[in-house]
Amino acid sequence: MLLLRPKQALVWLGPRYTFPLALALCLAPASPAAALTWIRQADVPVVTSRFPGETQFMVAENLAGGPGQTVITVDTDGAQIVVEGRALTGPGDGSGTGIAVGAPGVGVRKVRIRGGQITGFEDGVRLTEAVGCQVTESVLAGNYRGLRLLASQRSLIRGNAVLGNSLGGIAVYGGARNTLHENRVLVNGDCGIELEGGERQVLRGNWSSGNGVAGIAVLNSRSATLLGNHCHSNVLAGIALGLFGSPAAATTVRRNTTRENLFYGIVVYAGSTGNALRQNIAERNGPPPEFADAADLNPPEAQPENVWRGNRFGSSAGPGLE
């Protein structure tokens, strides 16, 4: 005789049989899992549209790309590329791309790239007209540029190590509402993180240090938010708004920390107005009087158009800044 506890739910299977509900659920057939496509060197160059219906791709071994070659091209929506524990290596001549997502006029959506080391390319990872994509937990090192976003929107770049790239670390050109969160961007030749054009980009909790120009540079961009970033030991500045004569407007710079940058901790170049700089810390930057922890290089009559409030500066800051 089969004894069941009085409160146990039953499944009716006909006039002669009942089953415990929990057991019935365990015996029910599982829904089919999405197929996993393994990527090997023999598959290079990989183009995801050549695998109809496939969305999950796993790099099975280290992959190498030749001059001018893109190792993995993602041209389908919803693809997941897992490189974890593997390396993509380029020719080392400043050409080729590790992973390219989308292309001009061929934007894709909801692509995810995770893990692995990508080195020796022009762009380690490049997103073009991508929407809602993610690049996470990857090491992008020794490329011309670590990661580049072109006219992309609502994409997330999180938890990556971007270091030792000969030009820049992460560059966001155009687009809107992209988020860079908790990346470590170190010892790149130009700017660690560069925002050029676009609007409403968000940089939060990134560490950008030891770069050849600025830790974070905002150029010709509007309504960006820089929150809780750490920018230390860069050559020109920790944070620079309006660099190279390209004004930044309506930027929120809040609760960031800049220390021991060679020239400036935080600098706003002439032409950049309507920015709000609040509750930041800038210390031990630039030798005064030529350089400073904080500086607004607009002419005196235009400086009040930028709001500096509640900041903590070390021994040097421009007149009227607080």
KOLPA-556512 format. One record per atom (N, C-alpha, C): residue number from 1; z, y, x; residue in one letter. Coordinates in steps of 0.02 Angstrom, whole numbers, always signed. Each point is the difference from the previous one (the first is absolute). Layout:
REM KOLPA-556512
k,c3,c2,c1,r
NUM,Z,Y,X,a
...
//
This chain:
REM KOLPA-556512
k,c3,c2,c1,r
1,+0,-60,+43,m
1,+0,+60,-43,m
1,+0,+62,+44,m
2,-41,+51,-19,l
2,-3,+63,+37,l
2,+48,+49,-33,l
3,+51,+23,+37,l
3,+49,+47,-26,l
3,-15,+69,+25,l
4,+0,+48,-44,l
4,-12,+69,+18,l
4,+60,+42,-19,l
5,+13,+51,+38,r
5,+53,+46,-18,r
5,-17,+36,-65,r
6,+49,+14,-41,p
6,-14,+27,-66,p
6,-39,+65,+0,p
7,+11,+44,+50,k
7,-33,+65,-1,k
7,-65,+1,+39,k
8,-23,-57,+24,q
8,-60,-1,+40,q
8,-62,+7,-44,q
9,-45,+46,+18,a
9,-59,+12,-41,a
9,-47,-60,+5,a
10,-33,-18,-57,l
10,-44,-57,-4,l
10,-70,+21,-16,l
11,-48,-40,+22,v
11,-70,+11,-16,v
11,-23,-56,-46,v
12,-26,+17,-59,w
12,-22,-50,-50,w
12,-68,-27,+21,w
13,-4,-66,+10,l
13,-62,-32,+21,l
13,-28,-48,-53,l
14,+25,+4,-59,g
14,-23,-45,-52,g
14,+61,-31,-35,g
15,-11,-44,-49,p
15,+55,-25,-40,p
15,+48,-45,+37,p
16,-18,-25,+60,r
16,+44,-49,+32,r
16,+28,+24,+66,r
17,-24,+57,+27,y
17,+20,+20,+67,y
17,+20,+73,+4,y
18,+51,+13,+39,t
18,+17,+68,+21,t
18,+12,+0,+75,t
19,-10,+58,+33,f
19,+11,+8,+72,f
19,+43,+61,+12,f
20,+43,-1,+50,p
20,+33,+62,+20,p
20,-52,+52,+19,p
21,+11,+63,-21,l
21,-48,+53,+14,l
21,-11,+9,+75,l
22,+54,+1,+40,a
22,-7,+10,+72,a
22,-43,-53,+31,a
23,+8,-64,-22,l
23,-40,-54,+28,l
23,-72,+7,-21,l
24,-12,+22,-61,a
24,-68,+9,-23,a
24,-36,+54,+41,a
25,+37,+54,+17,l
25,-31,+53,+41,l
25,-17,-25,+70,l
26,+43,-43,+28,c
26,-13,-27,+67,c
26,-61,-45,+1,c
27,-11,-36,-56,l
27,-56,-46,-3,l
27,-65,+33,-20,l
28,+4,+62,-24,a
28,-61,+34,-22,a
28,-45,+14,+60,a
29,-66,-7,-8,p
29,-46,+13,+56,p
29,+3,+73,+22,p
30,+1,+11,+66,a
30,+2,+68,+27,a
30,-68,+32,-8,a
31,+1,+66,-6,s
31,-64,+36,-2,s
31,-32,-4,+69,s
32,-65,-5,+3,p
32,-34,-8,+65,p
32,+12,+60,+45,p
33,+18,-13,+63,a
33,+11,+55,+48,a
33,-67,+25,+26,a
34,+1,+64,+20,a
34,-61,+27,+29,a
34,-16,-35,+66,a
35,-64,-14,+11,a
35,-21,-35,+61,a
35,+13,+42,+61,a
36,+15,-32,+56,l
36,+13,+34,+63,l
36,-59,-14,+46,l
37,-31,+52,+26,t
37,-56,-6,+45,t
37,+23,+13,+71,t
38,-9,-49,+44,w
38,+20,+7,+70,w
38,-57,+32,+40,w
39,+17,+48,+43,i
39,-50,+34,+41,i
39,+8,-23,+72,i
40,-56,-25,+28,r
40,-1,-22,+70,r
40,-54,+38,+38,r
41,+1,-7,+65,q
41,-47,+38,+42,q
41,-73,-14,-20,q
42,-14,-60,-20,a
42,-69,-17,-19,a
42,-23,+38,-62,a
43,+47,+28,-39,d
43,-18,+37,-60,d
43,-17,+73,+14,d
44,+17,+25,+59,v
44,-8,+71,+16,v
44,-74,+16,+9,v
45,-26,+56,-28,p
45,+37,+49,-40,p
45,+10,-24,-72,p
46,+59,+14,-26,v
46,+18,-21,-67,v
46,-13,+57,-49,v
47,-32,-16,-56,v
47,-9,+48,-55,v
47,+25,-34,-63,v
48,+50,+29,-32,t
48,+34,-35,-54,t
48,-46,-16,-59,t
49,-51,+40,-12,s
49,-44,-14,-57,s
49,-42,-63,+9,s
50,+0,-27,+61,r
50,-35,-63,+11,r
50,+40,-60,-25,r
51,+61,+13,-24,f
51,+42,-53,-27,f
51,+14,+16,-73,f
52,-48,-12,-45,p
52,+8,+20,-70,p
52,+63,-30,-31,p
53,+37,+44,-33,g
53,+60,-23,-35,g
53,+61,-8,+43,g
54,-7,+5,+66,e
54,+58,-8,+44,e
54,+34,+67,+11,e
55,+66,+0,+0,t
55,+37,+62,+10,t
55,+52,-5,+56,t
56,+19,-60,+20,q
56,+52,-7,+51,q
56,-31,-28,+64,q
57,+7,+39,+54,f
57,-29,-18,+64,f
57,+55,-2,+53,f
58,+3,-55,+37,m
58,+50,-9,+52,m
58,-35,-9,+67,m
59,+17,+42,+49,v
59,-28,-8,+67,v
59,+34,-60,+33,v
60,-40,-51,+17,a
60,+26,-64,+23,a
60,+8,-3,+76,a
61,-35,+44,+35,e
61,+4,+1,+73,e
61,-17,+70,+25,e
62,+13,+13,+63,n
62,-18,+65,+27,n
62,-75,+10,-4,n
63,-20,+62,-18,l
63,-71,+15,-9,l
63,-21,+55,+49,l
64,-62,-4,+23,a
64,-27,+50,+45,a
64,-64,+29,-30,a
65,-9,+66,+9,g
65,-60,+34,-23,g
65,-40,+26,+59,g
66,-66,-2,-5,g
66,-44,+25,+52,g
66,-12,+74,-6,g
67,-38,+30,+46,p
67,-14,+72,-3,p
67,-31,+21,-66,p
68,+30,+51,-30,g
68,-25,+27,-63,g
68,+12,-43,-61,g
69,+35,-55,+7,q
69,+8,-48,-54,q
69,+63,+14,-40,q
70,-3,-9,-66,t
70,+59,+0,-43,t
70,+20,-72,-12,t
71,+61,-18,+17,v
71,+22,-69,-5,v
71,+6,-21,-73,v
72,+35,+40,-41,i
72,+8,-16,-71,i
72,-19,+61,-41,i
73,-48,-8,-44,t
73,-20,+52,-47,t
73,+23,-19,-69,t
74,+39,+43,-32,v
74,+25,-13,-67,v
74,-40,+43,-49,v
75,-41,-32,-40,d
75,-41,+37,-48,d
75,+9,-26,-71,d
76,+58,-31,-13,t
76,+16,-25,-67,t
76,+70,+23,-19,t
77,+10,+13,-63,d
77,+65,+21,-25,d
77,+51,-56,+4,d
78,+63,+19,+12,g
78,+55,-48,-5,g
78,+7,-49,+56,g
79,-38,+8,+54,a
79,+5,-48,+56,a
79,+66,+9,+37,a
80,+29,-56,+23,q
80,+59,+1,+42,q
80,-17,-31,+67,q
81,+10,+39,+53,i
81,-17,-22,+68,i
81,+66,-8,+38,i
82,+16,-60,+20,v
82,+62,-13,+36,v
82,-18,-18,+72,v
83,+22,+42,+46,v
83,-14,-10,+72,v
83,+63,-23,+36,v
84,+54,-6,-35,e
84,+66,-11,+29,e
84,+0,-55,+53,e
85,+27,+16,+59,g
85,+4,-49,+54,g
85,-64,-9,+39,g
86,-52,+38,-17,r
86,-64,-6,+34,r
86,-22,+69,+28,r
87,-53,+0,+40,a
87,-25,+62,+29,a
87,-75,+7,-13,a
88,-21,+62,-12,l
88,-70,+18,-3,l
88,-12,+44,+61,l
89,-47,-20,+43,t
89,-11,+36,+62,t
89,-72,+24,+5,t
90,-8,+64,+13,g
90,-67,+29,+6,g
90,-25,+1,+71,g
91,-59,+28,+10,p
91,-32,-1,+66,p
91,+32,+47,+51,p
92,+42,+46,-24,g
92,+34,+46,+46,g
92,-44,+57,+25,g
93,-58,+10,-31,d
93,-45,+54,+21,d
93,-2,+57,-50,d
94,+49,+3,-45,g
94,+3,+53,-49,g
94,-48,-9,-58,g
95,-23,-61,-11,s
95,-46,-13,-56,s
95,+29,-55,-44,s
96,-30,-8,-59,g
96,+21,-54,-45,g
96,+61,+18,-40,g
97,+15,-43,-48,t
97,+58,+9,-44,t
97,+33,-67,-11,t
98,+66,+1,+0,g
98,+36,-62,-14,g
98,-9,-21,-73,g
99,+24,+42,-45,i
99,-7,-12,-72,i
99,-25,+64,-33,i
100,-55,-4,-35,a
100,-28,+57,-37,a
100,+4,-15,-74,a
101,+33,+45,-37,v
101,+7,-6,-72,v
101,-42,+53,-33,v
102,-50,-22,-39,g
102,-44,+48,-34,g
102,-50,+32,+48,g
103,-43,+42,-29,a
103,-51,+37,+37,a
103,-21,+59,-43,a
104,-35,+49,+29,p
104,-22,+56,-42,p
104,-39,-24,-61,p
105,+24,+20,-58,g
105,-32,-21,-62,g
105,+19,-70,-23,g
106,+41,-35,+39,v
106,+20,-69,-17,v
106,+77,-4,+6,v
107,+34,+41,-38,g
107,+73,-3,+1,g
107,+25,-63,-33,g
108,+54,-28,+27,v
108,+31,-59,-30,v
108,+72,+16,-19,v
109,+29,-44,-41,r
109,+66,+11,-27,r
109,+48,-57,+16,r
110,+63,+19,+9,k
110,+56,-48,+2,k
110,-9,-54,+54,k
111,-24,+20,+58,v
111,-4,-46,+57,v
111,+66,+4,+38,v
112,+22,-57,+25,r
112,+62,-3,+39,r
112,-14,-32,+68,r
113,+24,+33,+52,i
113,-6,-26,+69,i
113,+71,-4,+28,i
114,+17,-58,+29,r
114,+68,-7,+25,r
114,+2,-37,+67,r
115,+39,+29,+46,g
115,+19,-35,+61,g
115,-54,-2,+53,g
116,+19,-32,+56,g
116,-45,-11,+55,g
116,-6,+59,+47,g
117,-36,-11,+55,q
117,-12,+53,+50,q
117,-75,+12,+3,q
118,-19,+64,-2,i
118,-71,+19,+1,i
118,-9,+49,+57,i
119,-43,-18,+49,t
119,-5,+40,+61,t
119,-71,-1,+27,t
120,-19,+55,+34,g
120,-63,+2,+36,g
120,-60,+22,-40,g
121,+10,+35,-57,f
121,-55,+22,-43,f
121,-4,+77,-2,f
122,-54,+25,-29,e
122,-1,+72,-16,e
122,+53,+16,-51,e
123,+0,-36,-56,d
123,+53,+4,-51,d
123,+31,-69,-7,d
124,+66,-3,+8,g
124,+33,-64,-13,g
124,-11,-21,-73,g
125,+19,+46,-46,v
125,-12,-10,-71,v
125,-29,+65,-27,v
126,-50,-5,-43,r
126,-30,+59,-31,r
126,-7,-12,-75,r
127,+26,+48,-39,l
127,-7,-2,-73,l
127,-46,+58,-20,l
128,-54,-16,-36,t
128,-48,+50,-21,t
128,-7,-1,-76,t
129,+17,+56,-32,e
129,-3,+6,-73,e
129,+38,-57,-33,e
130,+55,-20,+30,a
130,+41,-54,-26,a
130,+51,+29,-49,a
131,+17,-40,-50,v
131,+47,+23,-52,v
131,+55,-53,-8,v
132,+63,+22,+6,g
132,+56,-45,-12,g
132,+5,-58,+48,g
133,-20,+11,+63,c
133,+2,-54,+50,c
133,+64,+5,+43,c
134,+14,-53,+38,q
134,+60,-2,+41,q
134,-16,-28,+69,q
135,+30,+31,+52,v
135,+0,-28,+67,v
135,+73,-1,+23,v
136,+27,-60,+12,t
136,+71,-6,+13,t
136,+13,-47,+59,t
137,+53,+16,+38,e
137,+29,-44,+50,e
137,-50,-23,+53,e
138,-47,+43,+17,s
138,-50,-16,+51,s
138,+14,+38,+65,s
139,-24,-26,+55,v
139,+3,+34,+64,v
139,-71,+22,+17,v
140,-9,+65,+5,l
140,-66,+30,+15,l
140,+6,+36,+67,l
141,-22,-33,+52,a
141,+14,+24,+68,a
141,-62,-4,+43,a
142,-8,+50,+44,g
142,-54,-3,+49,g
142,-69,+7,-29,g
143,-6,+33,-57,n
143,-65,+17,-28,n
143,-18,+72,+16,n
144,-59,+22,-21,y
144,-15,+72,+3,y
144,+42,+36,-51,y
145,+0,-23,-62,r
145,+47,+22,-51,r
145,+34,-62,-29,r
146,+64,+7,-15,g
146,+34,-58,-29,g
146,-22,-13,-71,g
147,+5,+51,-43,l
147,-16,-9,-71,l
147,-28,+65,-27,l
148,-54,-6,-40,r
148,-33,+59,-27,r
148,-13,-10,-74,r
149,+19,+51,-40,l
149,-15,+1,-71,l
149,-51,+55,-13,l
150,-54,-17,-34,l
150,-53,+48,-15,l
150,-8,+4,-76,l
151,+15,+58,-29,a
151,-10,+12,-72,a
151,+31,-55,-42,a
152,+58,-23,+20,s
152,+35,-53,-37,s
152,+56,+29,-42,s
153,+21,-38,-50,q
153,+50,+25,-47,q
153,+53,-53,-14,q
154,+62,+25,-10,r
154,+56,-40,-23,r
154,+9,-65,+40,r
155,-12,+4,+64,s
155,+9,-58,+44,s
155,+65,+7,+38,s
156,+28,-57,+20,l
156,+65,-3,+33,l
156,-8,-28,+70,l
157,+25,+37,+50,i
157,+1,-22,+70,i
157,+73,-5,+19,i
158,+25,-61,+8,r
158,+73,-8,+6,r
158,+19,-51,+53,r
159,+50,+19,+41,g
159,+32,-47,+45,g
159,-44,-24,+57,g
160,-50,+40,+20,n
160,-43,-19,+55,n
160,+23,+30,+66,n
161,-19,-33,+55,a
161,+11,+28,+67,a
161,-68,+21,+26,a
162,-8,+65,+12,v
162,-65,+28,+19,v
162,+11,+34,+68,v
163,-23,-31,+53,l
163,+20,+25,+65,l
163,-53,-10,+54,l
164,+0,+48,+47,g
164,-44,-6,+57,g
164,-74,+3,-16,g
165,-18,+34,-55,n
165,-71,+9,-15,n
165,-25,+62,+36,n
166,-61,-3,+27,s
166,-22,+52,+47,s
166,-11,+67,-34,s
167,-20,+1,-64,l
167,-6,+64,-34,l
167,+61,+10,-45,l
168,-2,-24,-61,g
168,+55,+13,-46,g
168,+31,-63,-27,g
169,+58,+9,-31,g
169,+35,-56,-30,g
169,-26,-14,-70,g
170,+21,+42,-49,i
170,-22,-6,-69,i
170,-33,+66,-20,i
171,-61,-3,-26,a
171,-35,+60,-22,a
171,-20,-9,-72,a
172,+18,+50,-41,v
172,-16,-1,-72,v
172,-47,+59,-12,v
173,-62,-14,-14,y
173,-51,+51,-10,y
173,-19,+2,-74,y
174,+16,+55,-33,g
174,-17,+7,-71,g
174,+41,-47,-43,g
175,-23,-8,-62,g
175,+36,-43,-47,g
175,+62,+33,-27,g
176,+41,-40,-35,a
176,+58,+28,-33,a
176,+52,-54,-14,a
177,+63,+21,+1,r
177,+57,-41,-22,r
177,+7,-65,+40,r
178,-18,+2,+63,n
178,+15,-57,+44,n
178,+70,+8,+28,n
179,+33,-56,+14,t
179,+68,+0,+25,t
179,+5,-37,+66,t
180,+28,+34,+50,l
180,+15,-31,+64,l
180,+76,-5,+5,l
181,+26,-62,+5,h
181,+71,-11,-8,h
181,+26,-45,+56,h
182,+48,+25,+38,e
182,+37,-39,+50,e
182,-46,-34,+50,e
183,-49,+36,+25,n
183,-41,-24,+55,n
183,+28,+26,+66,n
184,-11,-38,+53,r
184,+19,+22,+67,r
184,-65,+16,+38,r
185,-9,+64,+15,v
185,-63,+24,+28,v
185,+16,+30,+68,v
186,-16,-36,+53,l
186,+28,+15,+65,l
186,-55,+3,+54,l
187,+5,+52,+43,v
187,-38,+4,+63,v
187,-75,-7,-12,v
188,-25,+36,-50,n
188,-72,+4,-10,n
188,-28,+63,+34,n
189,-64,+0,+17,g
189,-28,+52,+42,g
189,-4,+68,-32,g
190,-8,+4,-65,d
190,-8,+64,-35,d
190,+59,+7,-47,d
191,-13,+10,-64,c
191,+55,+6,-48,c
191,+24,-69,-22,c
192,+65,-5,-10,g
192,+26,-63,-26,g
192,-25,-12,-71,g
193,+14,+48,-45,i
193,-23,-2,-69,i
193,-36,+65,-14,i
194,-62,-5,-24,e
194,-40,+59,-15,e
194,-22,-2,-73,e
195,+15,+53,-36,l
195,-26,+10,-68,l
195,-52,+56,+4,l
196,-61,-15,-18,e
196,-52,+50,+0,e
196,-37,-1,-66,e
197,+2,+56,-36,g
197,-30,+2,-66,g
197,+43,-39,-49,g
198,-24,-5,-62,g
198,+36,-38,-50,g
198,+60,+38,-27,g
199,+36,-33,-45,e
199,+57,+31,-32,e
199,+51,-52,-21,e
200,+62,+24,-5,r
200,+56,-40,-25,r
200,+11,-65,+38,r
201,-10,+2,+64,q
201,+17,-58,+42,q
201,+76,+1,+13,q
202,+29,-59,+9,v
202,+72,-5,+10,v
202,+14,-38,+65,v
203,+38,+32,+44,l
203,+24,-32,+61,l
203,+76,-5,-4,l
204,+26,-61,+1,r
204,+71,-8,-11,r
204,+29,-52,+49,r
205,+50,+22,+38,g
205,+37,-46,+42,g
205,-38,-29,+58,g
206,-52,+35,+24,n
206,-37,-24,+58,n
206,+32,+24,+65,n
207,-11,-37,+53,w
207,+24,+18,+67,w
207,-62,+11,+43,w
208,-13,+63,+20,s
208,-61,+16,+38,s
208,+20,+35,+64,s
209,-4,-35,+56,s
209,+27,+26,+62,s
209,-45,-16,+59,s
210,+4,+43,+51,g
210,-35,-11,+62,g
210,-75,+7,-4,g
211,-25,+35,-50,n
211,-72,+8,-9,n
211,-26,+60,+39,n
212,-65,+1,+14,g
212,-29,+49,+45,g
212,-8,+70,-29,g
213,+2,+7,-66,v
213,-5,+67,-30,v
213,+61,+10,-45,v
214,-3,-19,-62,a
214,+56,+10,-46,a
214,+22,-67,-30,a
215,+63,-3,-17,g
215,+24,-59,-36,g
215,-34,-4,-68,g
216,+3,+55,-38,i
216,-35,+5,-65,i
216,-37,+66,+0,i
217,-65,-2,-17,a
217,-40,+60,-5,a
217,-32,+2,-69,a
218,+5,+59,-33,v
218,-30,+9,-66,v
218,-53,+55,+6,v
219,-62,-18,-15,l
219,-57,+45,+10,l
219,-40,+4,-65,l
220,-11,+61,-23,n
220,-44,+11,-57,n
220,+18,-46,-59,n
221,+64,-10,-9,s
221,+25,-46,-51,s
221,+46,+39,-47,s
222,+5,-23,-62,r
222,+39,+36,-49,r
222,+51,-47,-33,r
223,+60,+28,-11,s
223,+52,-33,-39,s
223,+23,-66,+30,s
224,-1,-6,+66,a
224,+28,-60,+32,a
224,+76,+4,-1,a
225,+32,-59,+3,t
225,+73,-4,+4,t
225,+19,-38,+63,t
226,+40,+31,+43,l
226,+26,-32,+60,l
226,+76,-5,-9,l
227,+25,-60,-8,l
227,+70,-10,-17,l
227,+32,-52,+45,l
228,+52,+21,+36,g
228,+41,-47,+38,g
228,-34,-34,+57,g
229,-49,+34,+31,n
229,-33,-28,+59,n
229,+36,+20,+65,n
230,-12,-39,+52,h
230,+31,+13,+66,h
230,-57,+9,+50,h
231,-3,+59,+31,c
231,-56,+17,+45,c
231,+29,+26,+66,c
232,+1,-42,+50,h
232,+33,+17,+63,h
232,-47,-9,+59,h
233,+10,+41,+51,s
233,-32,-8,+66,s
233,-76,-1,-4,s
234,-29,+38,-46,n
234,-72,+9,-1,n
234,-18,+60,+45,n
235,-64,+6,+19,v
235,-17,+51,+48,v
235,-1,+70,-31,v
236,-38,+10,-54,l
236,-5,+66,-29,l
236,+58,+15,-47,l
237,+10,-42,-49,a
237,+51,+14,-51,a
237,+20,-63,-36,a
238,+59,+3,-29,g
238,+21,-54,-45,g
238,-41,+1,-63,g
239,+0,+58,-34,i
239,-38,+9,-62,i
239,-39,+65,+7,i
240,-66,-3,-13,a
240,-43,+59,+6,a
240,-40,+8,-64,a
241,+7,+58,-32,l
241,-39,+16,-60,l
241,-55,+49,+19,l
242,-62,-16,-18,g
242,-56,+45,+14,g
242,-27,-3,+70,g
243,+7,-57,+32,l
243,-23,-8,+69,l
243,-76,+10,+4,l
244,-23,+25,+57,f
244,-71,+10,+15,f
244,-33,+48,-50,f
245,+37,+49,-25,g
245,-28,+49,-45,g
245,-18,-26,-68,g
246,+28,-56,-21,s
246,-14,-30,-66,s
246,+62,+5,-43,s
247,+6,+51,-42,p
247,+62,+16,-34,p
247,+26,-56,-46,p
248,+65,-5,-3,a
248,+34,-45,-47,a
248,+35,+43,-52,a
249,-5,-21,-63,a
249,+29,+40,-54,a
249,+43,-43,-45,a
250,+53,+30,-26,a
250,+44,-32,-50,a
250,+29,-65,+26,a
251,+14,-3,+65,t
251,+30,-60,+29,t
251,+75,+2,-7,t
252,+30,-56,-19,t
252,+73,-7,-1,t
252,+22,-38,+61,t
253,+40,+33,+42,v
253,+26,-31,+62,v
253,+76,-2,-7,v
254,+28,-59,-11,r
254,+70,-3,-19,r
254,+36,-59,+34,r
255,+58,+15,+28,r
255,+45,-50,+29,r
255,-34,-40,+56,r
256,-42,+32,+38,n
256,-29,-31,+59,n
256,+41,+17,+62,n
257,-7,-40,+52,t
257,+35,+12,+63,t
257,-50,+3,+57,t
258,+2,+54,+39,t
258,-44,+6,+58,t
258,+41,+19,+61,t
259,-6,-40,+52,r
259,+39,+13,+61,r
259,-44,-11,+62,r
260,+12,+41,+51,e
260,-27,-9,+67,e
260,-76,-4,+1,e
261,-32,+38,-44,n
261,-72,+9,+5,n
261,-14,+55,+52,n
262,-55,-5,+34,l
262,-10,+43,+59,l
262,-6,+74,-17,l
263,-35,+17,-56,f
263,-10,+70,-17,f
263,+41,+21,-61,f
264,-13,-32,-58,y
264,+33,+19,-62,y
264,+31,-60,-36,y
265,+55,+14,-34,g
265,+26,-51,-46,g
265,-41,+0,-64,g
266,-1,+57,-35,i
266,-41,+10,-60,i
266,-37,+66,+9,i
267,-66,-1,-10,v
267,-39,+61,+9,v
267,-49,+7,-59,v
268,-4,+61,-26,v
268,-48,+17,-53,v
268,-50,+49,+31,v
269,-62,-19,+3,y
269,-51,+42,+32,y
269,-26,+52,-49,y
270,-28,+53,+28,a
270,-24,+56,-40,a
270,-52,-25,-51,a
271,+6,+27,-60,g
271,-44,-19,-55,g
271,+30,-51,-46,g
272,+53,-33,+21,s
272,+34,-50,-42,s
272,+57,+34,-38,s
273,-7,+5,-65,t
273,+50,+34,-41,t
273,+16,-41,-62,t
274,+53,+22,-34,g
274,+21,-35,-61,g
274,+35,-66,+13,g
275,+25,-8,+61,n
275,+34,-62,+19,n
275,+76,+8,-6,n
276,+34,-55,-15,a
276,+73,+1,-6,a
276,+30,-47,+51,a
277,+43,+27,+44,l
277,+30,-39,+54,l
277,+76,+4,-9,l
278,+30,-56,-20,r
278,+70,+0,-20,r
278,+38,-59,+31,r
279,+61,+14,+20,q
279,+48,-51,+21,q
279,-26,-45,+56,q
280,-39,+29,+45,n
280,-24,-36,+59,n
280,+46,+12,+60,n
281,-3,-45,+49,i
281,+37,+8,+62,i
281,-51,+3,+57,i
282,+5,+52,+41,a
282,-43,+8,+58,a
282,+43,+22,+59,a
283,+3,-41,+51,e
283,+45,+13,+57,e
283,-33,-19,+66,e
284,+16,+39,+52,r
284,-21,-15,+68,r
284,-76,-4,+7,r
285,-35,+42,-37,n
285,-72,+2,+6,n
285,-22,+61,+40,n
286,-52,-5,+40,g
286,-35,+55,+32,g
286,+43,+50,+37,g
287,-20,+21,+58,p
287,+39,+51,+36,p
287,-11,+69,-30,p
288,+53,+33,-24,p
288,-7,+69,-23,p
288,-11,+46,+60,p
289,-28,+59,-9,p
289,-18,+30,-65,p
289,-70,-17,-24,p
290,-41,-32,+43,e
290,-70,-12,-21,e
290,-4,-50,-58,e
291,+44,-49,+1,f
291,-2,-53,-50,f
291,+69,-6,-31,f
292,+5,-42,-52,a
292,+62,+3,-39,a
292,+11,-64,-41,a
293,+61,-7,-24,d
293,+15,-53,-48,d
293,-40,+9,-64,d
294,-10,+62,-21,a
294,-39,+15,-60,a
294,-36,+66,+9,a
295,-62,+3,-26,a
295,-39,+61,+8,a
295,-49,+7,-58,a
296,-7,+61,-26,d
296,-51,+18,-48,d
296,-45,+50,+34,d
297,-63,-21,+14,l
297,-45,+41,+40,l
297,-45,+45,-43,l
298,+15,+5,-64,n
298,-34,+49,-42,n
298,+21,+70,+21,n
299,-41,+51,-14,p
299,+22,+69,+12,p
299,+61,+15,-43,p
300,+43,+46,+21,p
300,+63,+13,-35,p
300,-8,+11,-75,p
301,-53,+34,-21,e
301,-7,+14,-71,e
301,-15,-64,-41,e
302,-25,-52,+33,a
302,-16,-62,-37,a
302,+55,-52,+5,a
303,+46,+8,+47,q
303,+51,-51,+9,q
303,+43,-12,-61,q
304,+17,+50,-41,p
304,+41,-14,-59,p
304,-33,-47,-50,p
305,-65,-12,+6,e
305,-33,-46,-46,e
305,+18,-73,+13,e
306,+30,-13,+57,n
306,+29,-66,+13,n
306,+76,+4,-8,n
307,+29,-50,-32,v
307,+72,+0,-14,v
307,+35,-47,+49,v
308,+46,+28,+39,w
308,+42,-39,+46,w
308,+72,+6,-25,w
309,+30,-55,-20,r
309,+68,+2,-27,r
309,+40,-62,+21,r
310,+62,+13,+21,g
310,+47,-55,+11,g
310,-17,-45,+58,g
311,-40,+25,+48,n
311,-17,-40,+58,n
311,+53,+8,+54,n
312,+2,-48,+46,r
312,+46,+5,+57,r
312,-41,-1,+64,r
313,+0,+56,+34,f
313,-37,+7,+61,f
313,+49,+4,+58,f
314,-26,-18,+59,g
314,+42,+3,+61,g
314,+4,+72,+25,g
315,-17,+9,+63,s
315,+10,+65,+31,s
315,-57,+48,-12,s
316,-56,-22,-27,s
316,-58,+44,-5,s
316,-36,-10,-66,s
317,-13,+55,-33,a
317,-40,+0,-62,a
317,-29,+70,-8,a
318,-57,+4,-32,g
318,-32,+64,-10,g
318,+42,+45,-44,g
319,-14,+65,+2,p
319,+40,+47,-40,p
319,-7,-14,-75,p
320,+56,+4,-36,g
320,+0,-8,-72,g
320,-2,-71,-24,g
321,+0,-48,+45,l
321,-3,-71,-21,l
321,+70,-27,-4,l
322,+12,-40,-52,e
322,+67,-29,-7,e
322,-5,-70,-30,e
//
